[in-house]
Each structure stands twice: as structure tokens, then as C-alpha cells.
Amino acid sequence: MLKRKHLILLMCLLVGIGYFSAMSNWEIHYFWKSLIAFIPFQIAAIAYVTATRWSRS
């Protein structure tokens, strides 16, 4: 039986694969594509910092 942590990691993996495969099919300028590709990392970093600050308080 899969545990909750494994399900979350599996879901993140599937979303990541879908996101980057969609990004590779877009025909936009390389500069904009590279900026858009890092949006999930930026959102994850903001969520991590916010969660750690809330857990300290």
C-alpha cells in the first residue's frame, strides 16, 4: 500500500512530467520559455519559506 508521502511524490512527478512536456511543445522564444520553465521552482521555494516561517511562530 502506498503511503501518503509516496502518493504526494508520485503526484508531483506526474505534474512535473506533464508541465515540462507541455513546455517543450510550445513554440515561443527560448528566453521566455526558460523563464516560464522555472515558475514551478519559484512557487515551491515561496511555499517552503512561507511554511517554515509559519511553523516557527
Order of alpha helices (4+ residues) and beta strands (2+ residues): alpha-alpha-alpha
